Amino acid sequence: MPSPKISVMIPTYNCAALLRKTLASVLEQDLGPELMQIEVIDDCSTDHPEAVVAELGKGRVMFFQQPYNVKHVKNFQTALSRAQGEIIHLLHGDDFVLPGFYTQMLNMYAQYPEIKACFTQNHVVNSANEIIHTAKKIQEHHGIIPNFFEMQVKQQLIQTPSITVKKEVYETLGTFNPTLSWTEDWEMWARIAKYYPIGYIAQPLACYRVHTQSSTSTKSIIGENVNDLKRIKVILCDYCHSTSLKKEVSQSLNRIIFNTAQKNYQKAFALKSRHVFTNLITLITYSPNVYNVIYHSLIYIKLKLLKTFAD
């Protein structure tokens, strides 16, 4: 039997309730088994995603479960290794796509055979599927984005549910960097953009979900997202082909680290978590000016003296 044209690989971990929306959004656009592989790859969840797959998939959706919890990056790698199609869509089990996503993707690859990846504008939604933000358009028309590497290396412009990638790209460049735990997608898309032209659909056809139980939310309290930003800063600077671009990337990442630590600090403060101190140290280290250094240093001293937050 010939390989399908596109593989929709859905990694999950303890998000069975949200998986319903994910599967429904794909099955509504099912191109048939000859053209589309659909498979859920579960990271040893405890909320029985196999029951959701059986109920909604009715035999159409394959299910694979890890023998133990391997963490999300390894689960992504498993999903990619199991993909059979020429084009791979890695769709997280709590995200979803909108009507027309797959047909427009296939049209783009047919119209621009030189592209090795393609992504759409996206919405950001909450747990109730309400749109809370729509990504700014990168360009007003469908097509190849000129000089996209120089854009992507300075900031994360692609949310994972919005992008599809040719399988040959992963086979050539490798998959997600296992040393990263929060920015692995940013690094992957930047690496692809460094070597290949990338297509863009100037229409929101994918929804990236933000909710309190996501790994993204959890990592923010303890500052792991900031640590990961520091790691990816080194990697992305190494990808730069000029000193001027490396400087721009370094400055951009410093701003992102500072802004991220600020949000982390606010969350940790509200929870009276000891991680306020970790985030304050980052704010002091990456402050853009002397005023911010002094301001956050005084807050650090004050909170230490008050002993409101346990070390």
N, C-alpha and C positions, 0 to 999 in steps of 0.2 A: 504493500500500500504506500503511495507517495506521501511525502511529508506535507503537513498542512502549511498554508501560507503564513499564518500568524498564530503564535502561542500566547494565550492569556494566562499568565502564571500569577496566582494569588497567594502570597505568603500571609499567614495569620498567626496570632497568638492572643488567646483570651479576648476575642472580640466577636463572638458568635452572633450576638444580637445585631451588630453593625454589618456583619458579613451578609446578612439577608439583603440589604440594600445593594451591596457590592455585586453579589451574584445576579440579582434581578436586573441591574443596569447592564450587565454583560449579556445575559440570556435574551434580553429584549432586542439585542443586536446580533444574535447568533447567526453566523454565516454558514453554519453546517459543519459537521466533523471533517469533511474533506478539506475545508479551508481554514478551520479554526480549532485549535486545541484549547480546552479550558480545564485547568487543574488547580486545586487548592493544596498548598504545601503548608502543613501545620507544625508549629514548633512545640509540640507536646502540650497543647492547651488542656485546661481542666473544665472548660465550659462546653464540651461536646460539639465542636464544629462539624464533625462528621454527620451529625443528625440534621443540621441545616443543609449540608451538601446533598444528603439523600433526599430530603424533602423538596428542595427547590430544583436540584439538578436532575432528579429523576433518571439517573443513569447517564446523563449527558456530561456531567462534570466529574472528572477524576479526582481522587483524594489520596494524598500521601501524608503520613504523619511521621515526624522524627521519633526515634526510639527514646530520646531524652531531650531536654531543653538545650538547644545549641546556641541560643541568642540570635538576634535578628539578622546580623550580617551573614552568618553561616547559613541561616535559613534562606536568605536571598540567593546565596551562591548555589544552594541545593536546587532552588527553583529554576535558576538559569541552566544548570546542568541537565535538568529533566525536560527542558523545552525542546520541542522537535521542529518547530516552525522556522521559516526563513527570517521572520520578524518576531521580536519578543516584546510583549507588554507586561511589565512587572507592576501589578496592581495590588497595592496593599489592601488587606482584608477589611479595613475601615474606610477606604476611599471608594469613589465610584466614578463612572463615566456617564456622559450625556448622549442622547440620540445623535447618530451620525459620526461618532468618534472613529469607529473602525473603517467605515467606507471612505471617509475623508483621508484617513491615514493611508489606506491602500492607493487612493487616487494620487496622493502626494508622491509616494514612491514610484508610481508609474510615470508621473509627469516629470519628476526630477530624479532620474535613475542614478545620478552621482551621489545623492545623499545617503548617508549610512545611519541616520537617526532623524527623528522628526518629533516635534512637540507642539502642543496647543496652548493658547492662553488658558488660564484656569481660574476657578472660583476657590475660595477658602470657606468651608462651612463648619457649623457647630454640630453638636450631637443630635439636634433636631432637624438636620439637613437645611438649616437656614443659612443663606449666604451672608457672611460677615465681611467679606472683602473680595474684590476681583483684581487679579494681577493686571498691572499696567501693560498695555500692548507694547511689544518690542518694536514692531513695525505694523503699518496699517494694512498690509496685503500678505496673502499667502506667498510662500516662496523661500528661497535660501537666504539666511541672514548673513550679510557680509561681515567679516572680521568678528565673528561671534566669540571666538576664544578670548579676545581681549576684553569682552564684556563679561563673560561667564567666570573668568578667573578672578574678577574683582568682587563679584557678588553672586549669590545663588539666585538664578533666574528661572530655574526649572523645578517644578514639583513632580515627584516621581509618577503619580498617576497620569500625568499629561504627556509622557514621552514613550515612544517605542524605539527600539534599536535593532539593527540587523544582527542576527546571531553571529555572523562572521566577525563583527567588531569585538564582541566579548572573547571570541576564540583567538583573536589577534592581540588585543590589548590586555586581556585578563578581565576579571570581574571586580567586585567591590573590595576596596582596601581594608583588610582585617584589622589594621592598627587604628582605624577610625570607628567611633561608636555613635556619632550624631551627625557628622558631615560627610559620611561615605558617599551619599548620592551627589553632593556638590562636586566632590573630587572626581567621581566617575564621569559626570557630564563634562567637566572641564577637560579631562583627559581625552574624551572622545572628540570634543571641539578642537583640540590642539591638532588632531590628525585628519579629521574628516569634515566635510561640509554638512551642516545640519539644517533641516527644513523646519518651517514654522507655519502653523495654521492660526491666523489672526481672529480666532473665535474661541470663546471659553467652552470647551467640550469635556473637561475633567474637573472633578471636585476633590480637593485635598481637605481632609477633616482634622480639626483641632479639638481635642477633648481632654479632660483632666486625667484620664487613665492612660493616655498615650505615653510611649517611652520618651517622647520629646518633652512633655510636661514634667515628668518625673526627673529627668536629667537637669532641668533648670534649677530646681531647689538646691541641689548639692553642688552645682557649678560644673558638672561634668561637660555640659555643652560648651562652656568657656574653655576648659582644658582641651576639648576636641578642636575648637577654633584655633587654639595655639598650635596644635599639631598640623592642622591643614594649612595654616599660614606658611609653615616651612615647606610643605609639599608644593603648594601653588607657586611660591616664589621660585622654587627650583624649575618649574615648568616654563617660566618666563624666558623669552628669547632676547630680551634687552634689559639693560640696567634701568632705563626709565620706566618700563612696564613693571619691573620687580619693585621699584620704589612706590609706584601707584598701588600695586597689590598690597604691599606692606602697610601703607597708610590706610587703605580701605579696610583691611582686616583689623587693624588697631581700633578703628572707629566701631566696627561691628562687635569686637570683643568688649569694648567699653559699654556700648549700648546694651548688649546682652547681659553683662554683669549688673548693670543698673536694674534691669527687670528682675534678674535673679534675686538681687538684694531686697527689692520690694516684696517679693513673694516670701522670702525667708524671714523678713522682718514681721510680716503679717502673721506668720506661723510661729513666731518667737523661736526660730531655729538657730542653732549655733552656727549654721552656714552663713549667717550675715557677715561674720568676720572674714571668711574665705572670699566672699564677694567684695567686701570693702577693700581688701588687699589688692584685688584685681583692679578695682576702680582707682585706687591710688596709683598703681603701677602704670595703668594705661590712660590716665587722665590727659586730656588734650591741652591743658594749660595749668599754670601754677594755682590759680583760684580753685580748681577742682581738686588738686592735690591737698591743699590746706583744708578745704571743706570736708572732704571724706576722711581725712586724718583726724579731724576734730570729732567727727561722728564716731569713728573707731574708738578713740580715747574715752568719749562719753559713755558709750555702751559697755566698755570694759569696766569703767568705774561703777556704773549702775548695777552691774552683775545680773541684769535681767535675762541675759541669754547665757546658757550654760556652754562652757568650752567643750 
